[in-house]
Amino acid sequence: MQSLLYITGVTLMWVVIALAVIHVVMDNRQPAKTMAWALVIIFVPVIGLVFYLFFGINHRKERLVSQRSLDQLTKRSMLSFVEQQNLRVPERQKQLVDLFVNQSFSLPFKDNQVDIMTDGYAFFPELLRDIAQATHHIHIDMYIFEDDALGRLVADALIDKARAGVHIRVIYDDVGCWNVGHAFFERMREEGIEVTPYLPVRFPSFTSKVNYRNHRKLIVIDGRVGYIGGMNIALRYVKGTGDQPWRDTMLRMTGGAVYGIQRAFLVDWYFVDRTLITDRVYYPNLLPLTSHLSPNNCLVQVVTSGPTNPYPEIMQGYVHAIQSARRYIYIETPYFLPNEPVLFALKTASVAGVDVRILCPRRSDARFVEWASRSYLREAYEAGVKVYLYESGFLHSKMMVCDDSLTTCGSTNVDFRSFENNFEANVFIYDEGIALRMKNIFLKDQEQSVLLGDLPQRIHPSFKKRLWESLTRLLSPLL
């Protein structure tokens, strides 16, 4: 009897393994990924099956928001796009603009003003001032909304506005806020604020999506002011952690770009709440707000990407911008674990004579990720890329500037997780003035950095360190 049960159990296990391997093969990924997952499932079946369930299933063919609903959510921003006068797309950037329009109908908007904030001391007072001035609605889409002194201060400001009749909607990521107690969000709900988690992880529901997180940082106030960038709502963006201050980049935008940020939020809201919000009041006439400004051609596209989009749009944008660069490419990222297309594009640009510079923190907030990134940074350095390590704190900024003409900034890191697994949002700005301002910010950060080539222990690590770097690199798609 026992032998029969054993044979049945073994047979069942191999049937499950075979079905899992067939599922991997039928997904038609890159052959190397297919072989890696198949070998893990076959040779380490229990652990391999668990890892595949949580981290391996490809959701890019799923559609979380129906095309009909997406068309409805796009309708209002499209009307505002049509109303723009004298819209001029720079000829050099036309292909990139068309890429985003064709892939996800991310429309370009002109007449924008952009304020660049490089730390929490600049960002949070401005945010609280805008919240205090809100009269109609406040929309917040955050990876982390921390229950700390700053998080409670922002929550109190939102509660005050909710009591004044302002309609407030908040989306937070369930995994990003795992350590935030239920009472923190419930207090806001009791005051009439609509607060909803993104992809809550509850076994067995959504178990396979634990690896796919909403990493976006979006805020819209009255449809007239928008924020996008790398900062969450947490005290560490002001105080830092330990002895490390945090250096980050957040953009405050007024003008047509707010329509793009609003659309991104409302798509996310439809997904978490199944409420289709298309009222024109959420896309107000911006002329009164910008009447004191002369019309400008500061062109902006708000681009989102995620594991359920047909294509990884933001990664495509990075690759296209890198391939199109003629003079320089400057990139800031807290984590450098690039996938093959991005790494190949950077190395190719460098070898072709483009001035490619990558700026990362010397000390990361995630030690394991830091070790995994070392071999990638060394590989880029060996291809002629100038690699700088920021020493004045933890660099959490996510931005790229090219040729005094193109800037992108948002929530996207240069790593597998951001390009392939997370729901991200970046703004692409086609404007010389903004590019020059971002370039100057990069060069100031560079002054507080050390060249990787000046650290012989990083260029020529011991065998033990090199082995450990290679082993951690194997896990880079999961980090």
C-alpha positions, -999 to 999 in steps of 0.1 A, spaced: 0 0 0 28 24 9 47 16 -22 15 23 -43 11 56 -26 47 65 -32 45 55 -69 13 76 -72 29 106 -55 60 104 -77 39 100 -108 17 130 -99 48 151 -91 63 143 -126 29 151 -142 29 185 -125 66 191 -135 58 181 -171 28 205 -172 48 233 -158 76 228 -183 51 227 -211 37 260 -198 72 275 -198 79 263 -234 45 274 -248 51 310 -234 77 315 -262 101 336 -243 138 341 -251 153 306 -253 178 313 -225 150 322 -201 129 292 -212 158 268 -206 166 284 -172 131 280 -159 127 245 -173 160 233 -157 151 248 -123 117 231 -124 131 198 -134 161 196 -111 147 215 -80 111 206 -85 95 218 -53 114 251 -50 114 256 -87 76 252 -89 71 277 -61 94 302 -76 78 298 -110 43 303 -95 54 335 -77 80 350 -101 80 332 -134 45 333 -150 44 358 -178 14 381 -176 22 403 -206 -6 386 -226 -32 395 -201 -53 427 -203 -61 441 -169 -81 470 -185 -103 463 -215 -96 482 -247 -131 497 -247 -125 511 -212 -90 523 -221 -105 542 -251 -130 558 -228 -103 568 -203 -83 583 -231 -111 602 -247 -109 633 -225 -71 637 -228 -74 631 -266 -99 660 -269 -74 683 -251 -47 670 -275 -68 679 -305 -74 714 -291 -37 722 -290 -25 750 -313 8 751 -332 20 718 -318 55 711 -332 72 678 -327 110 681 -331 120 661 -362 148 643 -344 124 630 -318 94 623 -340 100 585 -341 102 583 -303 70 604 -300 53 582 -325 65 551 -308 47 560 -276 16 572 -294 13 540 -314 21 517 -285 -2 530 -258 -17 563 -271 6 583 -248 -1 617 -263 23 647 -264 12 679 -248 28 714 -251 28 746 -230 43 730 -199 61 744 -169 84 720 -150 98 725 -115 127 701 -106 130 691 -70 161 671 -59 153 663 -23 124 659 2 129 694 16 119 709 -17 92 684 -26 70 679 5 64 716 14 54 722 -22 31 691 -21 15 702 12 10 737 -2 -8 723 -33 -29 700 -12 -40 730 10 -51 748 -22 -71 719 -37 -108 727 -43 -121 697 -63 -100 665 -62 -67 650 -52 -54 618 -68 -24 599 -53 -8 568 -68 22 557 -46 43 526 -42 50 535 -6 28 556 17 46 552 50 31 553 85 57 577 99 58 613 109 57 626 73 32 601 61 9 610 90 14 647 82 3 642 46 -26 620 57 -38 647 81 -36 673 52 -57 650 31 -82 644 59 -86 682 63 -94 686 26 -118 656 26 -137 673 54 -138 704 33 -155 685 5 -125 677 -18 -128 643 -34 -96 623 -26 -86 589 -41 -54 571 -30 -38 540 -45 -10 523 -26 10 492 -35 1 462 -13 37 449 -12 53 483 -10 32 490 21 33 456 37 47 470 69 20 497 71 -7 489 96 -43 486 85 -53 514 109 -33 540 90 -53 537 58 -86 529 77 -83 563 94 -84 580 60 -113 558 48 -133 568 78 -130 604 68 -144 597 33 -111 593 14 -112 564 -11 -81 543 -4 -74 511 -24 -44 487 -26 -30 477 -59 -28 440 -66 -33 428 -30 -14 396 -24 -37 371 -7 -32 334 -10 -42 319 -34 -57 349 -51 -31 370 -70 -3 348 -56 14 346 -90 14 384 -92 34 391 -61 63 398 -83 44 425 -103 41 457 -83 28 492 -90 60 512 -85 45 545 -99 46 578 -81 19 600 -94 -1 629 -79 -27 651 -95 -44 680 -78 -75 696 -93 -64 684 -128 -41 714 -129 -10 704 -110 8 670 -114 38 653 -98 58 625 -112 93 611 -103 110 588 -78 99 600 -44 74 580 -22 57 595 8 81 586 36 103 604 61 135 589 48 132 612 17 138 641 41 159 626 69 177 598 50 186 565 65 213 560 91 241 584 80 230 586 44 209 615 31 186 606 2 191 623 -31 161 619 -55 143 637 -83 106 647 -84 90 669 -110 61 693 -104 43 700 -137 16 724 -148 3 726 -183 -9 699 -207 14 672 -192 -11 670 -163 -36 654 -186 -12 626 -192 -6 621 -155 -43 622 -149 -50 596 -175 -24 573 -160 -40 576 -126 -75 570 -138 -65 539 -157 -50 526 -125 -81 536 -105 -103 517 -130 -82 486 -124 -84 487 -86 -119 501 -82 -136 492 -115 -150 528 -116 -147 544 -151 -141 581 -145 -142 601 -177 -159 634 -166 -145 665 -183 -141 681 -149 -110 659 -144 -94 675 -175 -101 712 -169 -93 740 -193 -57 749 -184 -56 784 -200 -64 803 -169 -36 786 -151 -11 792 -179 -23 826 -191 6 843 -173 30 822 -193 38 827 -230 29 796 -250 59 773 -253 68 741 -271 80 723 -240 66 690 -253 58 662 -227 46 626 -229 36 607 -199 45 570 -206 34 540 -185 46 504 -188 38 472 -170 39 434 -173 5 433 -189 13 459 -216 18 443 -250 54 458 -251 77 473 -224 72 509 -236 96 526 -212 124 502 -219 118 507 -257 120 544 -251 154 540 -233 168 518 -261 156 542 -288 170 573 -271 203 556 -264 206 544 -301 197 579 -313 221 598 -292 249 616 -310 269 634 -283 261 623 -248 239 601 -226 238 608 -188 219 584 -166 212 583 -129 198 552 -113 199 537 -78 201 501 -92 220 491 -123 209 456 -133 201 462 -170 185 436 -193 203 426 -224 188 452 -249 196 482 -226 231 470 -217 239 462 -254 226 497 -265 247 515 -239 279 495 -248 273 501 -285 268 538 -280 300 541 -260 320 522 -285 306 544 -313 320 575 -295 290 588 -276 299 601 -241 279 577 -220 279 583 -182 261 562 -155 258 575 -120 248 551 -92 251 552 -54 284 539 -40 264 525 -11 230 510 -19 200 506 5 200 470 -6 233 452 -1 224 422 -22 214 443 -51 246 463 -48 267 432 -52 246 420 -81 251 453 -99 289 454 -96 296 430 -125 272 450 -148 289 483 -139 323 467 -146 311 454 -179 298 489 -189 331 504 -177 351 479 -199 331 491 -229 342 527 -223 312 539 -203 321 564 -176 308 550 -144 305 573 -113 296 562 -78 277 589 -57 293 594 -23 271 621 -7 243 598 4 220 573 -13 212 583 -49 176 572 -56 171 595 -86 159 579 -119 166 601 -149 183 603 -183 193 633 -204 206 631 -240 221 656 -264 206 688 -247 172 678 -263 156 648 -244 150 642 -208 132 613 -190 124 611 -153 101 590 -133 99 558 -113 118 535 -136 152 521 -125 177 507 -150 170 471 -139 150 440 -149 123 447 -124 114 481 -137 117 473 -173 99 439 -173 80 433 -140 68 465 -124 41 490 -134 61 522 -139 55 558 -151 80 582 -167 77 615 -183 96 621 -216 104 658 -221 115 672 -255 129 706 -246 164 721 -246 158 742 -215 147 713 -193 175 691 -208 201 717 -198 188 720 -163 188 682 -159 223 681 -173 235 706 -148 219 686 -119 237 655 -132 271 673 -134 266 686 -98 259 650 -86 289 639 -106 311 663 -86 301 644 -55 310 611 -70 341 589 -76 350 573 -109 347 535 -108 381 534 -126 397 550 -96 387 521 -74 411 493 -82 394 469 -57 362 473 -77 378 469 -111 400 439 -101 381 422 -72 394 390 -56 383 356 -69 359 352 -39 343 386 -46 340 380 -83 324 347 -77 299 362 -53 291 390 -78 285 364 -105 262 343 -83 242 373 -72 240 384 -108 221 352 -116 193 364 -95 192 399 -110 158 393 -128 142 387 -94 158 416 -75 
